[in-house]
Amino acid sequence: MLENLFVVLRLAYVLIFFLAMYWTFKFEWGSEGKDERGRSISQQSYSIVFPLIPLGWLLIELYNDYISALDYSAYKSAIWFLLTGLYILHAINITILKRKY
């Protein structure tokens, strides 16, 4: 029963990730992302998300080295969640900044 819940949560997460990809590509490849306002919104969003990649990787490495050793599949999953989570955050930032500017 609990495993079924995890499967549903993973599928929901993947769906959210693909919606975030769609939203980001629609913005950046559309006419809205090509003007000065759109480029400014993209740059601000990237400036928030990009520094979090090495920070997240550092936290995963520190956990792996000092708290508990991760096996290969857990490490791969942690990196996958880091990258997809930051991409979802990027789409959220674009949405917020579009409404702000």
Backbone hydrogen bonds, N-H to C=O, Kabsch-Sander energy under -0.5 kcal/mol:
donor,donor_aa,acceptor,acceptor_aa,energy
5,L,1,M,-1.4
6,F,2,L,-1.9
7,V,3,E,-2.1
8,V,4,N,-2.2
9,L,5,L,-2.6
10,R,6,F,-2.5
11,L,7,V,-2.4
12,A,8,V,-2.4
13,Y,9,L,-2.3
14,V,10,R,-2.5
15,L,11,L,-2.3
16,I,12,A,-2.4
17,F,13,Y,-2.4
18,F,14,V,-2.5
19,L,15,L,-2.3
20,A,16,I,-2.3
21,M,17,F,-2.3
22,Y,18,F,-2.5
23,W,19,L,-2.6
24,T,20,A,-2.4
25,F,21,M,-2.9
26,K,22,Y,-2.7
27,F,23,W,-1.9
28,E,24,T,-3.0
29,W,25,F,-2.6
30,G,26,K,-0.8
33,G,27,F,-1.0
33,G,30,G,-0.5
34,K,30,G,-0.5
34,K,31,S,-0.7
35,D,31,S,-0.7
39,R,35,D,-2.3
40,S,36,E,-2.1
41,I,37,R,-2.3
42,S,38,G,-2.4
43,Q,39,R,-2.5
44,Q,40,S,-2.3
45,S,41,I,-2.3
46,Y,42,S,-2.8
47,S,43,Q,-2.1
48,I,44,Q,-1.0
48,I,45,S,-0.5
49,V,45,S,-2.3
50,F,46,Y,-2.7
52,L,49,V,-1.3
53,I,49,V,-0.6
53,I,50,F,-1.3
55,L,51,P,-1.1
56,G,52,L,-2.7
57,W,53,I,-2.4
58,L,54,P,-2.5
59,L,55,L,-2.2
60,I,56,G,-2.3
61,E,57,W,-2.6
62,L,58,L,-2.9
63,Y,59,L,-2.3
64,N,60,I,-2.4
65,D,61,E,-2.6
66,Y,62,L,-2.7
67,I,62,L,-0.6
67,I,63,Y,-1.6
68,S,63,Y,-2.4
75,Y,71,D,-2.5
76,K,72,Y,-2.5
77,S,73,S,-2.1
78,A,74,A,-2.3
79,I,75,Y,-2.3
80,W,76,K,-2.2
81,F,77,S,-2.7
82,L,78,A,-2.1
83,L,79,I,-2.6
84,T,80,W,-2.6
85,G,81,F,-2.1
86,L,82,L,-2.0
87,Y,83,L,-1.7
88,I,84,T,-2.1
89,L,85,G,-2.3
90,H,86,L,-2.1
91,A,87,Y,-1.9
92,I,88,I,-2.1
93,N,89,L,-2.6
94,I,90,H,-2.3
95,T,91,A,-2.1
96,I,92,I,-2.5
97,L,93,N,-3.0
98,K,94,I,-2.3
99,R,95,T,-1.5
100,K,96,I,-1.8
101,Y,97,L,-2.3
